[in-house]
Amino acid sequence: MNVVLAMRGHAQLISFGQSIPIVSLIYHNKLRWFLEDVNMPDTGVEVFDGFFADRVKELVEIYINDPEEWLGRWRPACHKLASNFDRNNHWIKANYFK
């Protein structure tokens, strides 16, 4: 897939994890919070935004025409998530699996 329009958390998370560009159709705070966590809040569009269709089209075209734009932002975000996972996993092992 070149781009995923994600309106559910799992569509957003799984696509992100597979390095597939996502345009999050934000109707719930959880979608926004994930984008904030990975420092990519501008890749979501509020469904009640008056310019919703234009903004979605703009993002889709950016990712289709310049996939490196997404990957350049995705790599550090994915690294941040992996680092957090590793730190938390080590803490759990150290505290619960001695």
N, CA, C and O of each residue as an XYZ file, in Angstrom:
392
protein
N       0.842     -1.174      0.000
C       0.000      0.000      0.000
C       0.886      1.236      0.000
O       1.955      1.255      0.611
N       0.432      2.245     -0.682
C       1.185      3.502     -0.721
C       0.809      4.428      0.422
O       1.660      5.150      0.942
N      -0.458      4.416      0.819
C      -0.969      5.268      1.892
C      -2.183      4.584      2.494
O      -2.963      3.948      1.785
N      -2.340      4.717      3.809
C      -3.526      4.206      4.488
C      -4.265      5.384      5.111
O      -3.671      6.200      5.816
N      -5.560      5.463      4.845
C      -6.422      6.422      5.541
C      -6.952      5.669      6.749
O      -7.742      4.735      6.610
N      -6.523      6.072      7.918
C      -6.817      5.314      9.137
C      -7.811      6.063     10.009
O      -7.588      7.209     10.400
N      -8.913      5.388     10.302
C      -9.918      5.977     11.175
C     -10.050      5.172     12.468
O     -10.825      5.536     13.352
N      -9.307      4.099     12.575
C      -9.286      3.259     13.763
C      -7.849      3.131     14.233
O      -6.912      3.167     13.435
N      -7.692      2.983     15.526
C      -6.357      2.900     16.108
C      -5.494      1.798     15.536
O      -4.315      2.016     15.255
N      -6.073      0.600     15.355
C      -5.259     -0.503     14.848
C      -4.838     -0.275     13.401
O      -3.736     -0.666     13.017
N      -5.679      0.340     12.604
C      -5.288      0.667     11.222
C      -4.117      1.636     11.240
O      -3.207      1.538     10.418
N      -4.145      2.548     12.157
C      -3.087      3.535     12.304
C      -1.803      2.865     12.801
O      -0.736      3.063     12.219
N      -1.899      2.084     13.862
C      -0.721      1.486     14.492
C      -0.049      0.447     13.601
O       1.173      0.457     13.448
N      -0.829     -0.434     13.021
C      -0.245     -1.497     12.195
C       0.414     -0.902     10.952
O       1.520     -1.302     10.587
N      -0.244      0.033     10.313
C       0.346      0.673      9.135
C       1.628      1.398      9.512
O       2.634      1.293      8.809
N       1.597      2.122     10.602
C       2.792      2.836     11.066
C       3.931      1.859     11.306
O       5.066      2.104     10.895
N       3.628      0.758     11.967
C       4.642     -0.251     12.255
C       5.234     -0.889     11.019
O       6.351     -1.405     11.065
N       4.512     -0.865      9.920
C       4.982     -1.434      8.657
C       5.592     -0.368      7.745
O       5.872     -0.635      6.576
N       5.794      0.816      8.268
C       6.356      1.979      7.555
C       5.496      2.435      6.379
O       6.001      3.013      5.417
N       4.205      2.170      6.465
C       3.271      2.636      5.440
C       2.735      3.999      5.866
O       2.239      4.140      6.984
N       2.825      4.995      5.004
C       2.311      6.312      5.367
C       0.841      6.255      5.774
O       0.028      5.575      5.148
N       0.528      6.979      6.825
C      -0.856      7.045      7.294
C      -1.346      8.479      7.281
O      -0.603      9.415      7.576
N      -2.585      8.625      6.939
C      -3.315      9.870      7.129
C      -4.428      9.490      8.097
O      -5.364      8.773      7.741
N      -4.312      9.975      9.310
C      -5.280      9.613     10.343
C      -6.485     10.534     10.258
O      -6.359     11.758     10.281
N      -7.651      9.918     10.160
C      -8.912     10.649     10.118
C      -9.400     10.732     11.558
O     -10.032      9.811     12.076
N      -9.091     11.854     12.187
C      -9.249     11.969     13.634
C     -10.694     12.258     14.017
O     -11.246     13.316     13.715
N     -11.276     11.292     14.683
C     -12.616     11.445     15.239
C     -12.599     11.136     16.736
O     -13.602     11.313     17.426
N     -11.460     10.675     17.225
C     -11.315     10.318     18.630
C      -9.916     10.732     19.094
O      -8.952     10.672     18.331
N      -9.825     11.147     20.339
C      -8.546     11.625     20.862
C      -7.430     10.596     20.787
O      -6.266     10.975     20.657
N      -7.747      9.301     20.865
C      -6.701      8.279     20.835
C      -5.870      8.363     19.558
O      -4.657      8.158     19.590
N      -6.513      8.661     18.447
C      -5.781      8.794     17.189
C      -4.816      9.982     17.250
O      -3.673      9.892     16.802
N      -5.286     11.068     17.801
C      -4.455     12.268     17.937
C      -3.299     12.009     18.900
O      -2.168     12.419     18.641
N      -3.583     11.332     20.007
C      -2.545     11.084     21.014
C      -1.407     10.259     20.441
O      -0.241     10.532     20.727
N      -1.729      9.249     19.634
C      -0.661      8.457     19.011
C       0.215      9.350     18.138
O       1.441      9.280     18.215
N      -0.401     10.183     17.314
C       0.376     11.068     16.442
C       1.239     12.026     17.246
O       2.366     12.325     16.852
N       0.724     12.506     18.360
C       1.526     13.368     19.228
C       2.695     12.588     19.828
O       3.802     13.118     19.927
N       2.463     11.340     20.229
C       3.522     10.506     20.802
C       4.683     10.305     19.839
O       5.835     10.226     20.265
N       4.393     10.221     18.555
C       5.443      9.992     17.564
C       5.855     11.289     16.851
O       6.515     11.247     15.812
N       5.468     12.419     17.406
C       5.833     13.740     16.875
C       5.409     13.940     15.421
O       6.149     14.511     14.619
N       4.204     13.459     15.092
C       3.690     13.626     13.736
C       2.224     14.072     13.753
O       1.410     13.523     13.010
N       1.874     15.060     14.590
C       0.469     15.449     14.699
C      -0.113     16.014     13.405
O      -1.328     16.000     13.209
N       0.743     16.504     12.538
C       0.255     17.095     11.282
C      -0.135     16.051     10.239
O      -0.553     16.412      9.139
N      -0.007     14.762     10.565
C      -0.411     13.721      9.629
C      -1.835     13.251      9.890
O      -2.294     12.278      9.292
N      -2.525     13.939     10.779
C      -3.924     13.641     11.051
C      -4.796     14.814     10.670
O      -4.363     15.966     10.687
N      -6.036     14.501     10.326
C      -6.987     15.539      9.939
C      -8.264     15.325     10.742
O      -8.820     14.227     10.760
N      -8.721     16.374     11.402
C      -9.970     16.311     12.158
C     -11.136     16.117     11.190
O     -11.256     16.842     10.202
N     -11.987     15.147     11.476
C     -13.085     14.858     10.548
C     -14.088     16.008     10.449
O     -14.810     16.112      9.456
N     -14.140     16.851     11.443
C     -15.090     17.969     11.408
C     -14.433     19.270     10.944
O     -15.031     20.341     11.040
N     -13.212     19.172     10.447
C     -12.508     20.328      9.911
C     -13.203     20.765      8.617
O     -13.550     19.927      7.784
N     -13.400     22.040      8.454
C     -14.065     22.560      7.261
C     -13.295     22.307      5.969
O     -13.870     22.355      4.882
N     -11.998     22.039      6.086
C     -11.155     21.772      4.919
C     -10.698     20.316      4.888
O      -9.646     19.997      4.334
N     -11.501     19.437      5.490
C     -11.147     18.030      5.646
C     -10.710     17.382      4.332
O      -9.602     16.851      4.249
N     -11.540     17.416      3.329
C     -11.240     16.729      2.063
C      -9.978     17.282      1.413
O      -9.154     16.521      0.907
N      -9.824     18.598      1.425
C      -8.637     19.211      0.832
C      -7.370     18.797      1.566
O      -6.353     18.499      0.941
N      -7.435     18.779      2.881
C      -6.257     18.428      3.682
C      -5.887     16.950      3.499
O      -4.708     16.617      3.380
N      -6.886     16.068      3.477
C      -6.617     14.643      3.253
C      -5.966     14.453      1.882
O      -4.963     13.750      1.760
N      -6.532     15.074      0.864
C      -5.979     14.966     -0.493
C      -4.541     15.463     -0.538
O      -3.685     14.845     -1.170
N      -4.279     16.568      0.125
C      -2.932     17.142      0.156
C      -1.932     16.159      0.774
O      -0.855     15.941      0.218
N      -2.282     15.569      1.914
C      -1.380     14.626      2.575
C      -1.159     13.371      1.729
O      -0.029     12.900      1.599
N      -2.227     12.836      1.159
C      -2.096     11.641      0.323
C      -1.166     11.922     -0.852
O      -0.300     11.108     -1.169
N      -1.341     13.054     -1.485
C      -0.492     13.395     -2.632
C       0.967     13.560     -2.224
O       1.866     13.146     -2.957
N       1.208     14.155     -1.073
C       2.591     14.303     -0.588
C       3.240     12.933     -0.438
O       4.363     12.725     -0.898
N       2.548     12.004      0.198
C       3.138     10.689      0.466
C       3.285      9.850     -0.785
O       4.231      9.068     -0.892
N       2.378      9.991     -1.729
C       2.493      9.240     -2.980
C       3.614      9.809     -3.846
O       4.382      9.058     -4.447
N       3.705     11.132     -3.907
C       4.699     11.769     -4.760
C       6.092     11.820     -4.143
O       7.084     11.918     -4.866
N       6.176     11.753     -2.820
C       7.482     11.843     -2.152
C       7.514     10.907     -0.947
O       7.431     11.367      0.192
N       7.633      9.598     -1.185
C       7.627      8.639     -0.082
C       8.759      8.876      0.923
O       8.627      8.525      2.096
N       9.849      9.458      0.480
C      10.957      9.732      1.401
C      10.581     10.769      2.452
O      11.158     10.788      3.539
N       9.626     11.623      2.139
C       9.178     12.616      3.128
C       8.630     11.875      4.344
O       8.942     12.220      5.484
N       7.818     10.863      4.092
C       7.260     10.060      5.197
C       8.366      9.296      5.917
O       8.477      9.355      7.141
N       9.175      8.584      5.152
C      10.213      7.742      5.768
C      11.206      8.560      6.578
O      11.693      8.100      7.611
N      11.507      9.755      6.124
C      12.417     10.623      6.864
C      11.878     11.013      8.233
O      12.650     11.254      9.161
N      10.586     11.072      8.359
C       9.952     11.384      9.647
C       9.646     10.118     10.426
O       9.680     10.111     11.657
N       9.344      9.039      9.697
C       8.973      7.778     10.328
C      10.148      7.143     11.066
O       9.976      6.636     12.174
N      11.327      7.164     10.475
C      12.483      6.484     11.068
C      12.750      6.933     12.502
O      12.834      6.085     13.390
N      12.888      8.244     12.763
C      13.144      8.638     14.162
C      11.966      8.339     15.090
O      12.167      8.030     16.264
N      10.740      8.427     14.571
C       9.571      8.125     15.396
C       9.549      6.647     15.767
O       9.255      6.289     16.907
N       9.862      5.795     14.799
C       9.893      4.360     15.051
C      11.021      4.022     16.016
O      10.854      3.172     16.891
N      12.157      4.672     15.868
C      13.283      4.458     16.785
C      12.896      4.853     18.213
O      13.251      4.166     19.171
N      12.172      5.956     18.345
C      11.717      6.397     19.666
C      10.818      5.332     20.301
O      10.982      5.008     21.477
N       9.878      4.791     19.539
C       8.987      3.756     20.060
C       9.767      2.503     20.442
O       9.509      1.907     21.488
N      10.717      2.100     19.603
C      11.519      0.907     19.885
C      12.360      1.109     21.142
O      12.494      0.191     21.951
N      12.920      2.288     21.310
C      13.713      2.576     22.512
C      12.850      2.525     23.770
O      13.265      1.976     24.791
N      11.657      3.095     23.694
C      10.737      3.053     24.836
C      10.361      1.618     25.170
O      10.324      1.239     26.341
N      10.081      0.814     24.138
C       9.742     -0.586     24.346
C      10.896     -1.321     25.030
O      10.691     -2.045     26.004
N      12.104     -1.128     24.514
C      13.269     -1.806     25.094
C      13.476     -1.412     26.554
O      13.723     -2.270     27.401
N      13.378     -0.126     26.848
C      13.557      0.350     28.230
C      12.494     -0.261     29.140
O      12.809     -0.746     30.226
N      11.239     -0.238     28.700
C      10.159     -0.798     29.517
C      10.306     -2.306     29.675
O      10.073     -2.842     30.759
N      10.685     -2.986     28.617
C      10.861     -4.432     28.661
C      11.980     -4.815     29.638
O      11.834     -5.771     30.400
N      13.077     -4.084     29.619
C      14.171     -4.357     30.560
C      13.717     -4.125     32.002
O      14.062     -4.897     32.898
N      12.955     -3.074     32.219
C      12.457     -2.788     33.572
C      11.548     -3.922     34.055
O      11.675     -4.383     35.190
N      10.646     -4.363     33.206
C       9.730     -5.462     33.571
C      10.519     -6.719     33.896
O      10.260     -7.374     34.906
N      11.473     -7.058     33.051
C      12.288     -8.253     33.305
C      13.044     -8.139     34.622
O      13.099     -9.093     35.398
N      13.624     -6.975     34.869
C      14.415     -6.775     36.083
C      13.558     -6.815     37.350
O      14.030     -7.237     38.406
N      12.326     -6.385     37.249
C      11.478     -6.285     38.436
C      10.544     -7.456     38.655
O      10.083     -7.674     39.775
N      10.256     -8.211     37.614
C       9.279     -9.271     37.750
C       9.783    -10.659     37.373
O       9.138    -11.658     37.693
N      10.921    -10.733     36.700
C      11.434    -12.029     36.266
C      12.879    -12.180     36.717
O      13.786    -12.333     35.900
N      13.075    -12.134     38.012
C      14.421    -12.204     38.582
C      14.922    -13.618     38.630
O      16.041    -13.861     39.082
